[in-house]
Each structure stands twice: as structure tokens, then as C-alpha cells.
Amino acid sequence: MMRRPLAPPPMSGPRFNEFIQSQKVRVIDENGENLGVMYTREAIEQAREVGLDLVEVSPNADPPVAKFLDVGKFKYEAQKKANLARKSQKTQEIKEIKMRPNIDDHDYDTKMKKVVEFIEEGDKVKVTMRFRGRELSHGQLGMAVLQRVAEQTAEIAKVEAHPRMEGRQMLMVLAPK
């Protein structure tokens, strides 16, 4: 009888059948019944009799837990679950709004609409106050505008980074509550 060579071990996903490295495993059958601890070879034979594979579901346990499953179906379900988790995950972006210390009321209102829109979408907002020329000596004007922004968004956002100077700009970061 010629033995066929083993396929290379699976690179990703759970170990199954011959790739299970421990001598003994705790076995759970296809119905979820605990069959107890048995030798891996014996468990593989029992799984084959049922027409399934022996899949290691908890390799870090002592002894490892293995279950009678269809490997392909198990990997497919795990991949589907991972994709769903990735899809429902919301990445929080940082949006930037740039202003000047002597901003006009209408421009200010337009920028504030965008700030509110970004915060309601769940994004952080970095409000940048740019100073040019002599404006730099009047930092209190920029600070007053940023305080006004913070007050107007107090109900929907919290100030994550208070206004601070960085070179010729003053920055403040708002995060949704």
C-alpha cells in the first residue's frame, strides 16, 4: 500500500485532521455533545465515519478542543463573520475646517454647518485658525472664535484638544459625544 504524501499544513484558519499536533483532544460531535478526551487518531476515524472532518476549535485549551465539522463550511462561515464585523465597523476620520480670526458672520455660519454635519456623521473635527502677518499679535481674536465654536457645539461634541498655538496656526479638536 502506497501512502500518499500529506498536503502542506493550512497556512490560515484552524488545524484539522492530520494537521492537529497534539496526541489527545477533547472531542465534541456534530450535535454539540461532549464525547470526552480521546486520542487524535481515534477522533479523526470517528469523524470520517460520520463524513466530517475533525477541526481544532480551541487550540490553546488543555487538551485542545476539536469538533466534528465540515472544514470548508467552517472556514466560509468564519470569513463571512469577519467580513460582517469589518463592514459594520465605523472608522473615525478627522475632518479639518480652516478659519481666520476676522471671519465674517456668514462665512462662520457656513463653516459651523459643516462642523455640525461632520460631528453628526461620527467624525472628529480639527478646527484650524490661521494667522497672517499682524494677526499673529492678536491671538485673543482667534481664541475668541474657537471658544465660540466650542460653545455652539457643546451639546453634540466635546473638546478633545483645547486651542493651542502651533507656529502660525491655532488648533482645536472636537470629538462627537
N, C-alpha and C positions, 0 to 999 in steps of 0.2 A: 504494500500500500504506500503510495507516494503522498507525502504531506505537502499541501500547498503552502507557499510562503505567506506569512501574515502581511496584511496591508500595513502601511505605516500608521502609527498611532494618530488619533484625531488631534489636530493642532488646536482647534477651538471646540468649545462645548464639553459636555460631560464624557467621562470614560465609560465604555460599555463593553460587554462580553469579555474577550481575551485581553483587553487593554486595562482591565481592573487589576491593580497591582497587589492588593492585599490578599492574604491567604483565606481569611474568613470575612464574611459580610453579614449584616443584619438584613434579612430579606423581607420585602413587602410584595404581596402578589398583586395581580391586576385589579382585584376588587378592594384593595386597601387593607387586606388582612395581614397582620404581622406573622410571618412564618418562623421567626426566631433567627438565631445566628447559625450559619452553616458555611461549609467550605464553598469557595467561589466556583470551583468546577461543577460541584453538585447543583448549585443555584443556576448556573448557565444551562445545564442539561434540563432542569425543570422549566426554565423559561422557554427553551426551544420546543419542549413538548407542547406548550401552550401556543407556540407560534409567535413568541415575542422575544425581545432582547432583554438582557439584564443591564440596567442603566444605573450608574452610580449617581444618586441624587444628593447625597451629603457626604462628600469625601473626607471632611475634617472630623467626623464623629469617630468614636472608638467603640466598636468596629465601624467602618464606613457603612452607610445605609444604601442599599441598592433596591431597585424596584423593577418589576416586570413591565416594560413599556415598549412601544414601537419607537426606535431611536429617531427616525426621520420625522415622525409626527411630534415627538418631544422637542426636537431642535426647532421645528417650524413654529410651534406654539411659543417657545421661548423668544424666538426672533420677533414674532408678532407682538408679544408683550413689551419687548424692548422698544420697538418702533412706536407703539402707542404711548409709552412713557415719554419718549423723546418728542413726539408730536404735541403732547399736552403740556410740555414744559415751556414756560414763557421766559425768554431771555430778556433781561432788563438792559435797555440801551441807555446811553447818556446822550441826550439831545442838548444842543447849545443854542442859546439865544444871546445875541450881542446887542448891547445898548450903548448909548453915550450919556454923559452926565447931564447935558442940556437937551434931553429928548422932549419932543413936543407931546402934548396930551394924546392926540390921535394916534401917533406912532406908538406911544406907550400902550394904549388900549389894544392895538393890533398885536403887539408882541405879547401882551398878557393873555389874549385869547389863545395864542399858540402855546404858551406856558401851561395854561389850564388843560388844553387838549392833550399835550404830551403827558402830563401827570395823570389824567384820567385813563390814558392808554396803559399806564403802569410803568412808564419810563421815568428815569431821573432827568432833571433839567439843570444844566450848568448855565447860570446867568453870568455873562461876562460884561463888565463895564470897561469900555476902552477910553483912555485919556489921551488927548493930543496936545502938544505944546503947553500953553499956560494952564490948561485944565488940570494938569497934574498937581499944581499947587493948591487946587480946590478939591481935595479928596472927599471933603464932607458932603459935597453935592452928589457925588457918585454913591456915597454911603447912604444918603437920604433916599435915593431912588431904589437902591437894593432893599432897604428897610421897608419901603412902600410895597415892593414886590412880595417880600416875606409876609407882611401883614395881610395882603389881599389873598394870598394862597394858604393862609394859616389853617383853614378848615379842611383842605384836601391834601396838604403837603406839610412835611416838617423840614426844617433847615438842617441838612446833613453836614454841610461845611459852611460855617459863618463867613461873612465877607472878609477877604484878606487881599492884600496887595501882592501882585507878582509882576515886577517890572512896571510897565505902563498900563497894566490892567488890574482890575479888582474882580475877584471871582467869588461866587456863592453857589452852592449845590443844593437843590431841593429834591427830596425823595417823596414818593407817594406814602400816605399814612397807611 
